[in-house]
Amino acid sequence: MEKKGSTMLLGKYELGRLLGQGTFAKVYHARNIKSGQSVAVKVIDKEKVMRVGLIDQIKREISVMRLVRHPNVVQLYEVMASKTKIYFAMEYVRGGELFNKVAKGKLKEDVARKYFQQLIAAVDFCHSRGVYHRDLKPENLLLDENGNLKVSDFGLSALFESKRQDGLLHTTCGTPAYVAPEVINKRGYDGEKADIWSCGVVLFVLLAGYLPFHDSNLMEMYRKISKGDFRCPQWFPPEVRKLLSRILDPNPQSRITLSKLMANSWFKKGFKPIENPVVADRDNDISPRSLLDFNASFESDSEGSYGKRVPDRATTSSGTSAMRPTCMNAFDIISLSPGFNLSGLFEREKKSQMAEEARFTTRKPPSDIVSRLEEIAMMESFRVKKKDGVVKLQGSKEGRKGQLAINAEIFEVAPCFHMVEVKKVAGDTLEYQEFCDNGLKPCLKDVVWNWQGSEQQEEEEEKC
């Protein structure tokens, strides 16, 4: 990047005023020098995102935005990277956030319906491309100069490939007031149904000017969400009340689908569907070269000028792959509270289900936990695979119900405090319990701080 007068040049872009900033990025207004087109350039501090392990999230965001070229989705034009920065050249949306309109008060029915129609059209297209947004809210919905809605911020989105063998997503994320109850449940959720719930909350906010589920006490708010406990204002038309009751249904199995929602009589009023949305704009498509440069900028810097290791290529002193634990957020911690288990609202929990998983806390680093699990696996003749904070143990012996398979996922609650969730994913439950009682627990005795449901063990002498 070079300076030219009072402006900065970035390739073919001339950077102007600062539009906004967050923890890891700043967004500038910029101009394409050749075409004169206004763009927004997101400048990400590479060292900061590498330090907290967000590189994979950024790569996923790029992949997602390449897939969802739609008139109601903010377009990504180009990706560039230097040794210290990552640059996204994106569509510049002049009208600001939809949130700013709602902050001034409720919208008229026709205006709210128009925005809702455009939101659903964009979300439906995303789902058709195997993309689930997972953080839909007015702050992430922008308006262009013509008043058309644009979905933005795919940083928490998931691709179809993110689903596990059960066909569900398992990462708990989103904004508390807009998140679906099954997301907090932590037993897996359908990305499409979760997005539909968030769209319903957005519709309520547009028409009412306030949230359907709100309480100063976070736990109380989640209880309301889990029960679908909301009241429509008296000015809501009967057809809107009925539609919202089907969207904000706490049971994802009976919640309305996008196809049925789009066939609703209230929704269809004045709706003009886009027959052939542009999947890729060849003039502005991300060039293979720019993506190659982007990936190479990380792969060549495993121990680059910062002296910091790239998280997904990290190594321990012994040369084995280092584990990067999953970071626990507020949703995860709340979902583990015995007084706030939402699973009973949607399913009858079998007694054996609780026996198929166990949790323990520890003050040991992930490398120590993994090493001990590898020792146990060797003793019990298990094969080991490690990926994204999960240690997978696969038995080699045929049991009553096939080979025993166990996942141990490491969560970071705080830098010096971890939780490990051990779960049976295949095989016989009795054999799993015997493995835990006779193999796992005795061998982890000096690693575990306390097991869930057991009396707290004495704190280790070694403090963080």
C-alpha positions in Angstrom: 0.0 0.0 0.0 1.4 3.4 -0.9 0.3 7.0 0.0 -0.8 9.4 -2.7 -1.4 12.9 -1.3 -3.8 12.4 1.6 -5.2 9.1 0.3 -3.8 5.5 0.3 -3.5 3.3 -2.8 -4.2 -0.4 -2.6 -3.7 -1.9 -6.0 -6.4 -0.5 -8.2 -8.3 1.0 -5.2 -7.9 4.5 -3.7 -8.8 4.3 0.0 -10.8 7.2 1.5 -12.6 7.8 4.8 -13.0 5.3 7.6 -16.6 3.8 7.6 -16.3 1.7 10.8 -14.1 -0.6 12.8 -14.2 -3.6 15.0 -11.7 -5.7 17.1 -9.9 -7.2 14.1 -10.8 -5.0 11.1 -11.4 -1.5 9.8 -13.7 -0.7 6.9 -12.9 2.1 4.5 -14.7 3.8 1.6 -12.6 3.3 -1.5 -12.8 4.0 -5.3 -11.8 1.8 -8.2 -9.3 4.1 -10.0 -10.0 2.6 -13.4 -13.8 2.5 -13.3 -14.6 5.1 -10.6 -16.8 2.6 -8.8 -17.3 3.1 -5.1 -16.4 0.0 -3.0 -15.9 -0.8 0.7 -12.6 -2.2 1.7 -12.4 -4.3 4.8 -8.8 -4.3 6.2 -8.2 -7.2 8.6 -5.2 -7.4 10.9 -3.7 -10.8 10.0 -1.5 -11.1 13.2 -4.6 -10.6 15.4 -6.8 -13.1 13.7 -4.0 -15.6 13.5 -3.4 -15.2 17.3 -7.0 -16.1 18.1 -7.3 -18.8 15.5 -9.8 -17.1 13.1 -8.1 -17.7 9.8 -10.3 -20.7 9.0 -13.4 -18.5 9.7 -12.1 -15.8 7.2 -11.4 -18.4 4.6 -14.9 -19.8 5.1 -16.4 -16.3 4.8 -14.7 -15.9 1.4 -15.9 -19.3 0.2 -19.5 -18.4 1.3 -19.5 -15.0 -0.4 -18.2 -16.5 -3.7 -21.2 -18.9 -3.6 -24.0 -16.4 -2.8 -24.1 -13.9 -5.7 -27.6 -12.5 -5.3 -29.1 -8.9 -5.6 -30.0 -9.0 -1.9 -26.6 -10.1 -0.7 -23.6 -7.9 -0.3 -21.1 -8.8 -3.1 -17.5 -9.6 -2.6 -15.4 -8.3 -5.5 -11.8 -9.2 -4.7 -9.5 -10.6 -2.0 -6.0 -9.4 -1.5 -3.4 -10.1 1.2 0.0 -8.7 2.3 2.3 -10.0 5.1 0.4 -8.1 7.7 -3.1 -7.5 6.3 -6.0 -9.1 4.5 -8.2 -6.9 2.2 -11.8 -7.6 1.1 -13.0 -5.3 -1.7 -16.8 -5.4 -1.3 -19.9 -3.8 -2.6 -20.4 -0.4 -1.0 -23.9 -0.1 0.4 -24.8 3.5 1.0 -28.0 3.3 3.0 -26.5 1.9 6.2 -28.0 -0.7 8.5 -31.7 -1.5 8.6 -31.2 -1.3 12.4 -30.9 2.5 12.1 -34.4 2.7 10.6 -35.9 0.4 13.3 -34.2 2.3 16.1 -36.4 5.3 15.1 -39.6 3.2 15.6 -41.8 0.6 14.0 -42.1 0.5 10.2 -45.3 0.6 8.1 -46.7 -2.8 7.2 -45.9 -2.5 3.5 -42.3 -1.3 4.1 -41.7 -4.0 6.6 -43.1 -6.6 4.3 -40.9 -5.5 1.4 -37.7 -5.8 3.6 -38.9 -9.2 4.9 -39.6 -10.4 1.3 -36.1 -9.4 0.2 -34.6 -11.0 3.3 -36.4 -14.3 2.7 -35.4 -14.3 -1.0 -31.8 -13.9 -0.1 -31.9 -16.5 2.7 -33.7 -19.0 0.4 -31.0 -18.5 -2.3 -28.2 -19.0 0.3 -29.9 -22.2 1.5 -30.1 -23.4 -2.1 -26.4 -23.0 -2.3 -25.8 -24.9 0.9 -25.1 -21.8 3.0 -26.6 -21.0 6.4 -26.1 -17.5 7.8 -26.6 -18.1 11.5 -26.5 -14.4 12.6 -29.5 -12.7 10.9 -30.4 -9.5 12.6 -31.1 -5.8 11.6 -27.5 -4.9 12.2 -26.4 -7.3 9.5 -29.0 -6.1 7.0 -27.9 -3.1 4.9 -29.9 -0.8 2.6 -28.7 0.5 -0.7 -29.5 4.0 -2.2 -32.7 2.5 -3.7 -33.9 1.1 -0.4 -33.2 -2.5 -1.3 -32.0 -4.8 1.4 -28.6 -6.5 1.3 -27.6 -9.3 3.7 -24.1 -8.9 5.0 -21.6 -10.4 7.5 -21.2 -14.1 6.8 -18.5 -14.5 9.4 -20.6 -17.0 11.4 -22.1 -18.7 8.4 -21.8 -22.5 7.8 -21.6 -24.5 4.6 -23.5 -27.7 3.9 -20.3 -29.6 4.4 -20.1 -28.4 8.0 -22.9 -30.8 8.9 -22.0 -33.9 10.9 -23.1 -37.4 10.2 -26.4 -36.7 11.8 -27.1 -34.1 9.2 -27.1 -31.3 11.7 -24.9 -28.3 12.7 -23.5 -28.2 16.2 -21.7 -24.9 16.6 -23.6 -22.7 19.0 -23.4 -19.1 17.7 -25.5 -16.0 16.8 -27.0 -13.1 18.7 -28.9 -14.1 21.9 -32.2 -12.3 21.2 -32.4 -13.7 17.6 -31.1 -17.2 18.1 -33.4 -20.2 17.8 -34.0 -22.3 21.0 -32.6 -25.5 19.4 -29.3 -23.8 18.8 -28.8 -23.3 22.6 -29.9 -26.9 23.1 -26.4 -28.1 21.9 -27.7 -31.4 20.5 -27.5 -30.3 16.8 -29.8 -28.1 14.7 -31.0 -27.6 11.2 -29.3 -24.5 9.8 -32.3 -23.7 7.6 -34.8 -23.9 10.5 -32.6 -21.8 12.7 -32.3 -19.1 10.0 -36.1 -19.1 9.6 -36.5 -18.4 13.3 -34.1 -15.4 13.2 -36.1 -14.1 10.2 -39.2 -14.3 12.2 -37.6 -12.2 15.0 -36.5 -9.7 12.4 -40.1 -9.4 11.0 -41.5 -8.9 14.6 -38.9 -6.1 15.2 -39.7 -4.3 11.9 -43.4 -4.2 12.7 -43.3 -3.7 16.5 -40.1 -1.6 16.9 -38.9 -3.9 19.8 -37.9 -7.5 20.4 -40.4 -10.3 20.9 -38.2 -12.0 23.5 -36.5 -9.5 25.8 -35.6 -9.6 29.5 -32.8 -7.9 31.5 -32.1 -11.4 32.9 -30.5 -13.5 30.1 -31.7 -16.8 31.6 -35.2 -15.5 31.7 -35.0 -14.4 28.1 -33.9 -17.8 27.1 -36.8 -19.4 28.9 -39.1 -17.2 27.0 -37.4 -18.2 23.7 -37.5 -21.9 24.6 -41.3 -21.7 25.1 -42.0 -19.3 22.2 -43.5 -17.0 24.8 -44.2 -13.7 23.0 -47.1 -11.4 22.5 -48.0 -9.5 19.3 -49.0 -5.8 19.6 -52.7 -5.0 18.9 -51.8 -3.3 15.7 -50.5 -6.5 14.1 -52.9 -7.8 11.4 -54.4 -11.3 12.2 -52.6 -12.8 9.2 -49.2 -11.6 10.5 -50.0 -13.0 14.0 -50.7 -16.4 12.5 -47.6 -16.3 10.3 -45.4 -15.4 13.3 -46.8 -18.1 15.4 -45.7 -20.6 12.7 -42.2 -19.0 12.3 -41.5 -18.6 16.0 -42.5 -22.1 16.8 -40.0 -23.4 19.4 -40.2 -26.9 17.9 -38.1 -26.9 14.8 -39.9 -30.1 13.5 -43.2 -28.2 13.2 -41.8 -24.8 12.3 -42.8 -23.5 8.9 -40.5 -24.2 6.0 -39.2 -21.5 3.6 -41.3 -22.9 0.7 -44.5 -22.7 2.8 -43.6 -19.3 4.1 -43.1 -17.9 0.6 -46.5 -19.3 -0.4 -48.2 -17.5 2.5 -50.8 -15.0 1.3 -49.6 -12.1 3.4 -46.0 -12.7 2.3 -46.9 -12.9 -1.4 -48.6 -9.4 -1.6 -46.5 -7.4 -4.1 -43.7 -9.9 -4.0 -41.6 -10.0 -7.3 -39.3 -13.0 -7.1 -36.0 -12.8 -8.9 -36.2 -15.5 -11.6 -32.5 -15.9 -12.4 -30.2 -14.4 -9.7 -26.7 -13.8 -10.9 -24.6 -16.6 -9.4 -21.3 -15.1 -10.5 -20.5 -11.7 -12.1 -17.6 -12.5 -14.4 -16.5 -8.8 -14.5 -16.1 -8.7 -10.8 -15.5 -12.3 -9.9 -12.7 -13.1 -7.5 -9.7 -14.1 -9.6 -8.0 -17.5 -9.0 -4.8 -15.5 -8.7 -6.1 -13.4 -5.8 -7.2 -16.4 -3.9 -3.9 -18.2 -4.6 -2.1 -15.2 -3.2 -4.4 -15.1 -0.2 -3.8 -18.7 0.7 -0.1 -18.5 0.0 0.3 -15.5 2.3 -0.6 -17.8 5.3 1.0 -21.0 4.1 4.4 -19.3 3.7 4.3 -17.7 7.1 4.1 -20.7 9.5 6.8 -19.0 11.5 6.8 -15.7 9.7 8.0 -12.2 10.6 5.8 -12.2 13.7 7.4 -15.2 15.2 3.9 -16.6 15.7 2.8 -20.0 14.4 -0.2 -20.2 12.1 -2.8 -22.0 14.3 -3.8 -24.7 11.7 -0.1 -25.6 11.1 1.1 -25.4 14.7 3.5 -28.0 16.1 4.5 -29.0 19.6 8.2 -29.5 20.6 7.8 -33.2 19.9 6.7 -32.6 16.3 3.2 -33.8 16.7 0.1 -31.8 15.7 -0.9 -29.3 18.4 -4.6 -29.2 19.3 -6.5 -25.9 19.1 -9.4 -26.2 21.6 -12.9 -25.0 20.8 -13.6 -21.7 22.5 -16.7 -21.8 24.7 -19.1 -18.9 24.5 -22.0 -17.8 26.7 -24.4 -20.1 24.8 -22.2 -23.2 25.6 -21.9 -22.3 29.3 -25.6 -21.6 29.7 -26.5 -24.8 27.9 -24.5 -26.9 30.4 -26.5 -25.5 33.3 -28.6 -28.3 34.7 -31.4 -25.8 35.3 -31.5 -24.8 31.7 -31.5 -27.9 29.6 -33.9 -27.3 26.7 -33.7 -30.8 25.2 -36.8 -31.9 27.1 -38.9 -29.3 25.3 -38.4 -31.1 22.0 -37.7 -34.7 22.7 -38.0 -37.3 25.4 -34.5 -37.8 26.7 -33.6 -41.4 27.2 -32.0 -42.3 30.5 -29.2 -44.0 28.6 -28.5 -40.8 26.6 -26.8 -39.1 29.6 -24.8 -42.3 30.2 -23.3 -41.9 26.7 -21.5 -38.7 27.5 -19.4 -37.3 30.4 -17.5 -34.0 31.0 -14.6 -33.1 33.1 -12.7 -29.8 33.8 -9.0 -29.4 34.0 -6.3 -26.8 34.5 -3.9 -28.7 32.2 -3.1 -27.4 28.7 -4.6 -29.1 25.6 -1.3 -30.7 24.7 -1.2 -32.6 28.1 -4.9 -33.7 27.7 -4.2 -35.0 24.2 -1.0 -36.8 25.2 -2.9 -38.6 28.0 -5.7 -39.6 25.7 -3.1 -41.0 23.2 -1.6 -43.0 26.0 -5.0 -44.4 26.9 -5.7 -45.2 23.3 -2.5 -47.1 23.0 -3.2 -49.2 26.1 -6.7 -50.0 24.9 -5.7 -50.6 21.2 -7.7 -47.6 19.9 -6.8 -45.6 16.8 -6.5 -41.9 17.2 -7.5 -39.0 14.9 -7.2 -35.3 15.9 -9.0 -32.4 14.2 -10.4 -29.0 15.3 -10.2 -29.5 19.0 -11.7 -33.1 18.8 -9.7 -36.3 19.6 -11.4 -39.3 18.0 -10.8 -42.7 19.4 -11.8 -45.7 17.2 -11.7 -49.2 18.8 -10.1 -52.0 16.8 -12.1 -54.8 18.5 -15.6 -55.8 17.5 -18.1 -55.4 20.4 -21.7 -56.3 20.8 -22.7 -53.4 18.6 -19.7 -53.0 16.4 -16.5 -51.1 17.1 -16.6 -48.6 20.0 -16.0 -45.0 18.8 -15.5 -42.1 21.2 -15.0 -38.4 20.7 -13.3 -36.2 23.2 -13.8 -32.5 22.5 -11.7 -29.9 24.3 -13.2 -26.5 25.1 -11.4 -23.5 26.3 -13.4 -21.8 29.1 -10.5 -19.6 30.0 -6.8 -19.6 29.0 -5.9 -21.8 32.0 -9.1 -23.7 32.4 -10.5 -26.3 29.9 -13.5 -28.5 29.8 -13.5 -31.9 27.9 -16.7 -33.5 26.7 -16.3 -37.3 26.2 -19.1 -38.8 24.1 -19.8 -42.3 22.6 -20.6 -42.0 18.9 -20.7 -45.7 18.0 -20.8 -49.1 19.7 -22.3 -50.5 22.9 -23.2 -48.2 25.8 -22.2 -50.8 28.5 -18.8 -51.3 26.8 -18.4 -47.5 26.7 -19.2 -47.2 30.4 -16.7 -50.0 31.2 -14.1 -48.2 29.2 -14.7 -44.9 31.1 -14.7 -46.5 34.5 -11.8 -48.9 34.1 -9.7 -47.1 31.5 -10.4 -43.4 31.0 -11.1 -42.2 34.6 -8.2 -43.9 36.4 -5.7 -42.8 33.7 -6.9 -39.2 33.8 -6.8 -39.0 37.6 -4.0 -36.5 37.8 -5.3 -34.5 34.8 -8.9 -34.0 35.9 -9.9 -31.2 38.2 -13.4 -32.6 38.7 -15.9 -34.8 36.8 -19.4 -33.5 36.2 -21.6 -34.6 39.0 -18.8 -35.7 41.3 -17.4 -33.9 44.3 -14.8 -31.4 43.5 -11.3 -32.8 43.7 -8.5 -31.0 45.5 -7.0 -28.2 43.4 -3.6 -28.9 41.8 -0.6 -27.4 43.5 0.5 -26.1 40.1 -1.3 -22.8 39.5 -1.6 -21.1 36.1 
